[in-house]
Amino acid sequence: MRTHPTAPPSARRTGGMRWLGWAVAALACLAVFGLYTASDFMVMVADQLWSCF
């Protein structure tokens, strides 16, 4: 979505915030998927989860 150069600053800021939100979401997904490669970490998380029950 492009904004017109004479659009108010709040309209221009919205596009930047949307891009930033997508970037943060993508980094969070990469971090979670990266943790799946650390099998020791996943075993520890599973053990802690099961100890709650």
Long-range contacts (C-beta under 8 A, 24 or more apart in sequence): none
